[in-house]
Amino acid sequence: MNILKLFLKHNGILFYIFFIILVGGLVLLSQPKQINWEEEILKLQQYEYRVLDIYKEEVTKQGYEEVDYELNKIVQQLDELGLQYNYRVDLHGTVEKAIINKYSFYAKYYTVKIDKKTYVFKNKSLGEQFITEIKKYTKDNYKISTTTLLINKESSKTELDKVIKDKKAAYEKAKAEEEARKKAAAKKNKTSVRAKSGNKKIYQDYAHDLVLQYGWTENDFEALVKLWQKESGWNPYSKNKYSGAYGIPQALPGSKMASAGSDWATNYKTQIKWGLKYIKNRYGSPSKAWAHFQKKHWY
């Protein structure tokens, strides 16, 4: 103690100077370092843009075209109100994810409208493939348009498969109905022709009697049956769609048979009478008329 008093008595000034220097040093060390906030904000922005550009590349690799981004609506509204957006990072998240969530990412899409519903595709080739599948089951024409939407807004495979399945089902149903209509029409037409053509046996029995009256033979009758079977199938209403020849004997024109009766268009007897008279005057007999037909394919 005496030694300390003796030191302070002879070295008091040096002690006080040392004390002041020591306290001053401690004060300086306790003061925070000056931060350039503008520089720090710029670094943060640069980091944010790097994160966004890297994510943009990743999205492009997924098949999206013309990818771009902008602040999402919530952040824009906060900016308009002069409020600061706070990054939130949950236990399973990252700063990068928080930055990405701050923005909305858009891409170019290709759309196809079918039955008032629009289907969306990442790229044009997917839209073209979809139209190709749809065109298998419809004659409608479809075109591809473009639009800009948020990423991950393309139509799902399940949705696309369903519309293709529905179109196929509608096509097969319409096809089956059309085939049923054709069969019904063919059946109706066949029934109508059969009803109009009447009973071939009755016609041939009538012709047989006339053949014998002309003094011709059974061979002549058989030749007549073959001749008119080829010409008209023994149908009184048969009409050649190319020449207009009409009736059982295929008179050309059909009105020629009016010389045998005014009911030539509907009466098989009138037609047969005219036909046998024509054969007699031109060929002499049904056998000769049949022989001519076999060579020329007309008589």
Number of C-alpha atoms within 10 A of each C-alpha: 6 7 8 8 11 11 12 14 10 9 11 12 11 11 12 12 10 11 12 12 12 11 11 12 11 11 10 10 10 9 8 7 8 6 8 8 9 9 10 11 11 11 12 12 12 12 14 15 14 13 16 21 14 10 16 19 12 12 19 14 10 9 11 20 19 11 18 19 15 12 15 14 12 12 17 16 12 12 13 9 9 9 11 9 12 9 13 14 13 10 6 5 10 12 14 16 16 15 17 20 14 20 18 15 21 21 21 19 25 22 22 19 13 15 6 7 7 11 21 23 23 21 17 17 11 14 20 17 11 18 18 12 15 22 16 12 18 12 8 8 9 14 11 16 13 14 10 14 16 15 18 14 14 16 14 12 8 8 11 14 13 11 16 18 15 13 18 18 13 14 15 13 12 12 13 12 12 12 12 12 12 12 12 12 12 12 12 12 12 12 12 12 14 13 10 14 21 16 12 15 10 11 18 18 11 15 21 20 11 16 20 13 10 13 10 16 16 13 11 20 21 14 19 25 18 16 26 19 15 15 22 20 17 26 24 26 19 21 19 14 8 6 10 14 19 26 31 29 31 25 18 15 12 17 16 14 25 14 12 17 16 12 14 23 18 14 15 25 18 20 27 24 20 21 20 20 15 16 19 14 9 12 16 14 23 24 22 18 20 24 15 15 15 12 9 9 12 12 18
